Amino acid sequence: MCIMTNLKFKKDDLVKVISGKERGKKGKVLVVYPQENQLIVEKLNMIKRHTKANPQTGKGGIVEKEARFHGSNVMVICVKCDRAVRVGKKKLEDGKNVRICKKCGEILDKS
């Protein structure tokens, strides 16, 4: 298992799947798991799980939910380029580290 702490994805990023059965589809990142280098993308890689009824929910049946993607199977989409790009890092004058698009140099971090 590879442990990466400097993951190039953040929550609410727009990403494009570059390999697997969902190749070519775009979506928003819901959850990031940096220790496993994995993430969950909204409404992509859907799986079905059979659940038993329990006292809290009261219902059982087949539940459909998103499964994880590995970080190597998705790429960040740059808003300026409007395409999947590689991500670099840059230190600003105020000492803040930001992610940048390797294609156009646009800052990808929203804040």
Contact map, one row per residue, 1 for C-alpha under 8 A:
111000000000000000000000000000000001000000000000000000000000000000000000000000000000000000000000000000000000000
111100000000000000000000000000000011100000000000000000000000000000000000000000000000000000000000000000000000000
111110000000000000000000000000000111100000000000000000000000000000000000000000000000000000000000000000000000000
011111100000000000000000000000000111100000000000000000000000000000000000000000000000000000000000000000000000000
001111100000000000000000000000000110000000000000000000000000000000000000000000000000000000000000000000000000000
000111110000000000000000000000000100000000000000000000000000000000000000000000000000000000000000000000000000000
000111111100000000000000000000000100100000000000000000000000000000000000000000000000000000000000000000000000000
000001111100000000000000000000000000000000000000000000000000000000000000000000000000001000000000001000000000000
000000111110100000000000000000010000000000000000000000000000000000000000000100000000000000000000000000000000000
000000111111100000000000000010010000000000000000000000000000000000000000000000000000000000000000000000000000000
000000001111100000000000000111110000000000000000000000000000000000000000000000000000000000000000000000000000000
000000000111110000000000000111000000000000000000000000000000000000000000000000000000000000000000000000000000000
000000001111111000000000000110000000000000000000000000000000000000000000000110000000000000000000000000000000000
000000000001111100000000011110000000000000000000000000000000000000000000000110000000000000000000000000000000000
000000000000111110000000011110000000000000000000000000000000000000000000011110000001000000000000000000000000000
000000000000011111000011111000000000000000000000000000000000000000000000011110000001000000000000000000000000000
000000000000001111110111110000000000000000000000000000000000000000000000111000000000000000000000000000000000000
000000000000000111110011000000000000000000000000000000000000000000000000111000000000000000000000000000000000000
000000000000000011111111000000000000000000000000000000000000000000000000110000000000000000000000000000000000000
000000000000000011111110000000000000000000000000000000000000000000000000100000000000000000000000000000000000000
000000000000000000111110000000000000000000000000000000000000000000000000000000000000000000000000000000000000000
000000000000000010111111100000000000000000011000000000000000000000000000000000000000000000000000000000000000000
000000000000000111111111100000000000000000000000000000000000000000000000000000000000000000000000000000000000000
000000000000000111100111110000000000000000000000000000000000000000000000000000000000000000000000000000000000000
000000000000000110000111111000000000000000010000000000000000000000000000000000000000000000000000000000000000000
000000000000011110000001111100000000000000000000000000000000000000000000000000000000000000000000000000000000000
000000000000011100000000111110000000000011110000000000000000000000000000000000000000000000000000000000000000000
000000000011111000000000011111000000000011000000000000000000000000000000000000000000000000000000000000000000000
000000000111111000000000001111110000001111000000000000000000000000000000000000000000000000000000000000000000000
000000000011000000000000000111110000001111000000000000000000000000000000000000000000000000000000000000000000000
000000000010000000000000000011111000001110000000000000000000000000000000000000000000000000000000000000000000000
000000001110000000000000000011111100111100000000000000000000000000000000000000000000000000000000000000000000000
000000000000000000000000000000111111111000000000000000000000000000000000000000000000000000000000000000000000000
001111100000000000000000000000011111110000000000000000000000000000000000000000000000000000000000000000000000000
011110000000000000000000000000001111110000000000000000000000000000000000000000000000000000000000000000000000000
111100000000000000000000000000001111110000000000000000000000000000000000000000000000000000000000000000000000000
011100100000000000000000000000011111111000000000000000000000000000000110000000000000000000000000000000000000000
000000000000000000000000000000011111111100000000000000000000000000011110000000000000000000000000000000000000000
000000000000000000000000000011111000111110000000000000000000000000011110000000000000000000000000000000000000000
000000000000000000000000000011110000011111000000000000000000000001111000000000000000000000000000000000000000000
000000000000000000000000001111100000001111111000000000000000000001011000000000000000000000000000000000000000000
000000000000000000000000001111000000000111110000000000000000000001000000000000000000000000000000000000000000000
000000000000000000000000001000000000000011111100000000000000000001000000000000000000000000000000000000000000000
000000000000000000000100101000000000000011111100000000000000000001100000000000000000000000000000000000000000000
000000000000000000000100000000000000000010111110000000000000000001111000000000000000000000000000000000000000000
000000000000000000000000000000000000000000111111000000000000000111100000000000000000000000000000000000000000000
000000000000000000000000000000000000000000001111100000000000000111100000000000000000000000000000000000000000000
000000000000000000000000000000000000000000000111110000000000011110000000000000000000000000000000000000000000000
000000000000000000000000000000000000000000000011111000000000011110000000000000000000000000000000000000000000000
000000000000000000000000000000000000000000000001111100000001111000000000000000000000000000000000000000000000000
000000000000000000000000000000000000000000000000111110000001111000000000000000000000000000000000000000000000000
000000000000000000000000000000000000000000000000011111000011100000000000000000000000000000000000000000000000000
000000000000000000000000000000000000000000000000001111101111100000000000000000000000000000000000000000000000000
000000000000000000000000000000000000000000000000000111111111000000000000000000000000000000000000000000000000000
000000000000000000000000000000000000000000000000000011111100000000000000000000000000000000000000000000000000000
000000000000000000000000000000000000000000000000000001111100000000000000000000000000000000000000000000000000000
000000000000000000000000000000000000000000000000000011111110000000000000000000000000000000000000000000000000000
000000000000000000000000000000000000000000000000000011111111000000000000000000000000000000000000000000000000000
000000000000000000000000000000000000000000000000000111001111100000000000000000000000000000000000000000000000000
000000000000000000000000000000000000000000000000011111000111110000000000000000000000000000000000000000000000000
000000000000000000000000000000000000000000000000011110000011111000000000000000000000000000000000000000000000000
000000000000000000000000000000000000000000000001111000000001111100000000000000000000000000000000000000000000000
000000000000000000000000000000000000000000000001111000000000111110000000000000000000000000000000000000000000000
000000000000000000000000000000000000000000000111100000000000011111000000000000000000000000000000000000000000000
000000000000000000000000000000000000000000000111100000000000001111100000000000000000000000000000000000000000000
000000000000000000000000000000000000000111111110000000000000000111110000000000000000000000000000000000000000000
000000000000000000000000000000000000000100011110000000000000000011111000000000000000000000000000000000000000000
000000000000000000000000000000000000011110001000000000000000000001111100000000000000000000000000000000000000000
000000000000000000000000000000000000011110001000000000000000000000111110110000000000000000000000000000000000000
000000000000000000000000000000000000111000000000000000000000000000011111110000000000000000000000000000000000000
000000000000000000000000000000000000111000000000000000000000000000001111111000000000000000000000000000000000000
000000000000000000000000000000000000000000000000000000000000000000000111111000000000000000000000000000000000000
000000000000000011110000000000000000000000000000000000000000000000001111111000000000000000000000000000000000000
000000000000001111100000000000000000000000000000000000000000000000001111111100000000000000000000000000000000000
000000000000001111000000000000000000000000000000000000000000000000000011111110000001110000000000000000000000000
000000001000111100000000000000000000000000000000000000000000000000000000011111000001111000000000000000000000000
000000000000111100000000000000000000000000000000000000000000000000000000001111101111100000000000000000000000000
000000000000000000000000000000000000000000000000000000000000000000000000000111111111100000000000000010000101000
000000000000000000000000000000000000000000000000000000000000000000000000000011111110000000000000000000000001000
000000000000000000000000000000000000000000000000000000000000000000000000000001111100000000000000000000010100000
000000000000000000000000000000000000000000000000000000000000000000000000000011111110000000000000000000110000000
000000000000000000000000000000000000000000000000000000000000000000000000000011111111000000000000000000000000000
000000000000000000000000000000000000000000000000000000000000000000000000000011101111100000000000000000000000000
000000000000001100000000000000000000000000000000000000000000000000000000001111000111110000000000000000000000000
000000000000000000000000000000000000000000000000000000000000000000000000001111000011111000000000000011100000000
000000000000000000000000000000000000000000000000000000000000000000000000001100000001111100000000000011100000000
000000010000000000000000000000000000000000000000000000000000000000000000000100000000111110000000001111000000000
000000000000000000000000000000000000000000000000000000000000000000000000000000000000011111000000001111000000000
000000000000000000000000000000000000000000000000000000000000000000000000000000000000001111100000111100000000000
000000000000000000000000000000000000000000000000000000000000000000000000000000000000000111110000111100000000000
000000000000000000000000000000000000000000000000000000000000000000000000000000000000000011111011110000000000000
000000000000000000000000000000000000000000000000000000000000000000000000000000000000000001111111110000000000000
000000000000000000000000000000000000000000000000000000000000000000000000000000000000000000111111000000000000000
000000000000000000000000000000000000000000000000000000000000000000000000000000000000000000011111000000000000000
000000000000000000000000000000000000000000000000000000000000000000000000000000000000000000111111100000000000000
000000000000000000000000000000000000000000000000000000000000000000000000000000000000000000111111110000000000000
000000000000000000000000000000000000000000000000000000000000000000000000000000000000000011110011111000000000000
000000000000000000000000000000000000000000000000000000000000000000000000000000000000000011110001111100000011100
000000010000000000000000000000000000000000000000000000000000000000000000000000000000001111000000111110000011100
000000000000000000000000000000000000000000000000000000000000000000000000000000000000001111000000011111001111100
000000000000000000000000000000000000000000000000000000000000000000000000000001000000111100000000001111111111000
000000000000000000000000000000000000000000000000000000000000000000000000000000000000111100000000000111111000000
000000000000000000000000000000000000000000000000000000000000000000000000000000001000110000000000000011111000000
000000000000000000000000000000000000000000000000000000000000000000000000000000011000000000000000000011111100000
000000000000000000000000000000000000000000000000000000000000000000000000000000000000000000000000000111111110000
000000000000000000000000000000000000000000000000000000000000000000000000000001010000000000000000000110011111000
000000000000000000000000000000000000000000000000000000000000000000000000000000000000000000000000011110001111110
000000000000000000000000000000000000000000000000000000000000000000000000000001100000000000000000011110000111110
000000000000000000000000000000000000000000000000000000000000000000000000000000000000000000000000011100000011111
000000000000000000000000000000000000000000000000000000000000000000000000000000000000000000000000000000000011111
000000000000000000000000000000000000000000000000000000000000000000000000000000000000000000000000000000000000111
